[in-house]
């Protein structure tokens, strides 16, 4: 990639980062600014030229009239009468006549002499051409007109200050600037409003998409009359429908498969039962085979059960059957119910005695049973279960003395069909792989969290912790 | 002759395997393939316990259950492939006393049957007849009367009533009732109690929507009062 395209890409990225709404607003503001600037500039220029032209022609006309008067009255005049000639000339306000006659300069006041007239004008007039010039006198704009009067051997000048005109133009400029600023702001405002109106359907789409992502698969956009937006809404709804159908189909498939598997499992488990009753009558090899069969049928049943439960989660069809339960009592019952001959000690805080939680008994029971089961399979059995009151609720921890869970596997093991790395070392591949995933789903639905960490006492082993919100004591 | 169980199941392999396993448990098993066959067999010679699969061709399990309930208080266990709320509650409301989900262990079924066939608890005081307002309960005779009129309760409904009547006014938690009436431990399905209480109320209460005798104590359980 060369330097040029890289900068272009970055430039585009920066604009993009502004967001559509900011960009629309900006475009409207810029448009309004450019348009109003052009209008203002044109207005100003035209007005200025008009005003100046008007004033100039006024001044010129008057100057020519005055020059004619001077030409008629000057010949044969002495200095005295020339002096008195000037005040008698009608001049517009702010206009000062200057007469050059016989190398002498005459004006109404002493301070205005030939120096007040731009040299260029004097020279042009001296050559016998009438002229006018705009210049700046003492920082103020002024107009000078010079008319040669060859018949009288004189030159007539008039200097007009244009200060008043400049003031008018200044005010006009300020007004136009203000108007431009206002137009720009109004443009930005309209842009903001328009973009909000235009983007409102997008906000609806975004809300709907969020709702769908959050699991409310039946979310749809309302039909709108607008043709363009209607297409968007229609295709969004189609997409949502397709997604919902597909997810439901997948979930139903898993659910149907599980149900279909239950019938053969029923036959299998009853038949295994019949065989087990006669186990003593069997040869040794048949007994070993029967034991394998019995264990696998049990595992298979559990897997089907778990698969069905997971498919309910996928279909979004899980509704907790909430009861108010005393957590301490519940955990003790759950631990003793999953007892497989090795009693697991339960450690309780005394303040936990009356702590009540809203929970689905069956599912929370599964959570604890699955954690104990997990400890049995991968950690040589749970060494203890402890309950602790924390600020967020209650933490229930199951510890074992197995190899523990390496840090990089601590999230992965809660995924479906994931197994702790230790499973390979044990070589039995005994886990069904849905136990911890179900733990995570159940706990999440109860508004809690689950994680695995090192044992608190620093010994080797895993410590699975579930944290549940409680109602209080 | 031992306790006779009628199993209603359309899948022949399941029927055969379950029959063998139950016979190993010591029960006498009769089979029916459809709901119609089951009703006919039952009317010919009522069995002691009925095991009904919900998914049957023709008459479904719910309907078979409802029809048997018209004439009999026999303990009925529903077998469902779906533990979903709807099937279980619908089965219990159709009159089943308990339910099992496929695949169940035959030993589990035996435990259920034994629990359902237990006799009603006698009152602690040893009296034979108890009165709660217009309600009269005679545990030994298995009789309940309201305003002198005899009511037809199933065995399980009757045992539930007798449990509550054994200590009038005392609140029984769902766990305690599950344990005493159905033989379940701490983790039994509380819906069993709820649906049975509902059924009981429709029979013994003058206005089941506003029960006078069997009161719900929110968050704790149920109690019986006069």
Interface residues (C-beta under 8 A of the other chain):
Chain A: X259 X262 X263 X264 X265 X266 X267 X268 X269 X270 X271 X273 X274 X277 X301 X319 X321 X323 X324 X330 X333 X334 X337 X361 X362 X365
Chain B: X11 X13 X14 X17 X18 X20 X21 X24 X81 X82 X85 X101 X102 X103 X104 X105 X106 X107 X185 X186 X187 X189 X190 X191 X219
